[in-house]
Amino acid sequence: MYDFYLHPLFWLLGLTLLLQLYVYLFVFRRLAAFKVDCGAENKLQPVSVIICAKNEEDNLRNYLPAILEQDYPQFEVIVVNDQSEDMTADALKELAAQYPRLKVITIEPYINEFAGKKFALTLAFKAAKHDVFLLTDADCKPRSSQWLKLMANAYDGKAADIVLGYSPYAVKPGLLNFFIQFDTVYTAMQYLSLAIAGKPYMGVGRNLSYRKALFFDNKGFAPYLKLAPGDDDLFINNNATATNTRIQLCPDSFVESAPETSIYYWFRQKRRHMVTGKYYRRADKTRLGFITLSNFLFYVALIVALFDTEILIPVACIFALRLIIQMVIFYLVLKKLKGLRILPLIPILDILYQVIYLPLMGIIGLFRRRRRGW
């Protein structure tokens, strides 16, 4: 019988397996094992909900009432109409007449000379009456009337300055939606697991909260004002610590977003988001690079090893072990995030994501020029 344990490809694959075991059992397991407590109640603080809108007439009419009708004792909703060219202003005027707690700020065309939403957000922050900001987008809808209460409740009194929430995309038919769902979950597995481990590095602006004092005491968006994206993840990357950051994963705190239905527009959206990674703290880039590289190397080693028929059985055993652990972790995470729909396709989606999508986006990110606008 051939001594497979002497084969260099077997050892190479085994080494990449160890890297993957570390990622799944020491990083992603933190989110899988995280205990969600939806019953605890802390002192509820007044909240300013902040939304930036550009050409969002339909989304505001469809989704903003669910935010304005939240079950919460004291809050305001500030919507910044940032140079819209459609009927956004009319929609906001009608909603403001119906909901007194809605405050509208209008930015006229050619006034905003800064990149992305940072100018609009800063105007809203300066106008906000309350110390706690809760950010979301115009195309987002809370899954329950308890969203605001649960996000604010996670502050644990004055012990925290940042609360990271979760924002899944709405389920739609088609393979693209499966991939979008996987991308959203996998991104959450990284930033939520590392936040639980005391290494927070980003948040998602569709469901993110932080204090006014944290923003203004740390010069707001000044360090990256000319960069179009980064109003959510780079601000958190610069200011989140192990002691000032909490996460909220009660299902009623989720904010559902409208997904792209075109591969072209989704790809363009993701390409814009990938730009900010190069500006993360060095330690965060190292951790994320390790996770990404370990996945890629495992699949490369697996593909190469499969060409040697003498070690097919041990190679299959290594793949099976990794697959079992991967599926268990994904099952626990997807159950927590209410996304079990994609579980059967995880092996295929993961291969496409790690071997094709991430390397491609990384290469594009290296050569992409900065762009202005949203």
GISUL-V338513 format. One record per backbone hydrogen bond with DSSP energy under -1.0 kcal/mol. NH is the residue of the N-H (numbers start at 1). CO is the residue of the C=O. If there is no record, write none. Layout:
nh->NH co->CO
nh->NH co->CO
This chain:
nh->4 co->2
nh->6 co->3
nh->7 co->4
nh->11 co->7
nh->12 co->8
nh->13 co->9
nh->14 co->10
nh->15 co->11
nh->16 co->12
nh->17 co->13
nh->18 co->14
nh->19 co->15
nh->20 co->16
nh->21 co->17
nh->22 co->18
nh->23 co->19
nh->24 co->20
nh->25 co->21
nh->26 co->22
nh->28 co->23
nh->30 co->27
nh->32 co->28
nh->33 co->29
nh->47 co->74
nh->48 co->132
nh->49 co->76
nh->50 co->134
nh->51 co->78
nh->53 co->80
nh->60 co->56
nh->61 co->57
nh->62 co->58
nh->63 co->59
nh->64 co->60
nh->67 co->64
nh->68 co->64
nh->69 co->65
nh->70 co->67
nh->71 co->145
nh->72 co->70
nh->76 co->47
nh->77 co->101
nh->78 co->49
nh->79 co->103
nh->80 co->51
nh->81 co->105
nh->82 co->53
nh->82 co->80
nh->83 co->81
nh->83 co->107
nh->91 co->87
nh->92 co->88
nh->93 co->89
nh->94 co->90
nh->95 co->91
nh->96 co->92
nh->97 co->93
nh->99 co->95
nh->102 co->99
nh->103 co->77
nh->105 co->79
nh->107 co->81
nh->111 co->108
nh->121 co->117
nh->122 co->118
nh->123 co->119
nh->124 co->120
nh->125 co->121
nh->126 co->122
nh->127 co->123
nh->128 co->124
nh->133 co->210
nh->134 co->48
nh->135 co->208
nh->136 co->50
nh->140 co->137
nh->141 co->256
nh->143 co->254
nh->150 co->146
nh->151 co->147
nh->152 co->148
nh->153 co->149
nh->154 co->150
nh->155 co->152
nh->156 co->153
nh->159 co->156
nh->161 co->244
nh->162 co->244
nh->163 co->209
nh->164 co->246
nh->165 co->207
nh->170 co->257
nh->178 co->174
nh->179 co->175
nh->180 co->176
nh->181 co->177
nh->182 co->178
nh->183 co->179
nh->184 co->180
nh->185 co->181
nh->186 co->182
nh->187 co->183
nh->188 co->184
nh->189 co->185
nh->190 co->186
nh->191 co->187
nh->192 co->188
nh->193 co->189
nh->194 co->190
nh->195 co->191
nh->196 co->192
nh->197 co->193
nh->198 co->195
nh->199 co->194
nh->207 co->204
nh->208 co->135
nh->209 co->163
nh->210 co->133
nh->211 co->161
nh->212 co->131
nh->215 co->211
nh->216 co->212
nh->217 co->213
nh->219 co->216
nh->220 co->215
nh->222 co->219
nh->224 co->221
nh->225 co->222
nh->227 co->224
nh->235 co->230
nh->236 co->232
nh->237 co->233
nh->238 co->234
nh->239 co->235
nh->240 co->236
nh->246 co->162
nh->248 co->164
nh->253 co->250
nh->254 co->251
nh->255 co->166
nh->256 co->141
nh->257 co->168
nh->258 co->139
nh->266 co->262
nh->267 co->263
nh->268 co->264
nh->269 co->265
nh->270 co->266
nh->271 co->267
nh->272 co->268
nh->273 co->269
nh->274 co->270
nh->276 co->273
nh->279 co->276
nh->280 co->277
nh->285 co->281
nh->286 co->282
nh->287 co->283
nh->288 co->284
nh->289 co->285
nh->290 co->286
nh->291 co->287
nh->292 co->288
nh->293 co->289
nh->294 co->290
nh->295 co->291
nh->296 co->292
nh->297 co->293
nh->298 co->294
nh->299 co->295
nh->300 co->296
nh->301 co->297
nh->302 co->298
nh->303 co->299
nh->304 co->300
nh->305 co->301
nh->306 co->302
nh->307 co->304
nh->308 co->305
nh->311 co->308
nh->312 co->309
nh->315 co->311
nh->316 co->312
nh->317 co->313
nh->318 co->314
nh->319 co->315
nh->320 co->316
nh->321 co->317
nh->322 co->318
nh->323 co->319
nh->324 co->320
nh->325 co->321
nh->326 co->322
nh->327 co->323
nh->328 co->324
nh->329 co->325
nh->330 co->326
nh->331 co->327
nh->332 co->328
nh->333 co->329
nh->334 co->330
nh->335 co->331
nh->336 co->332
nh->337 co->333
nh->339 co->334
nh->342 co->339
nh->343 co->340
nh->345 co->342
nh->346 co->343
nh->349 co->345
nh->350 co->346
nh->351 co->347
nh->352 co->348
nh->353 co->349
nh->354 co->350
nh->355 co->351
nh->356 co->352
nh->357 co->352
nh->358 co->353
nh->360 co->356
nh->361 co->357
nh->362 co->358
nh->363 co->359
nh->364 co->360
nh->365 co->361
nh->366 co->362
nh->368 co->364
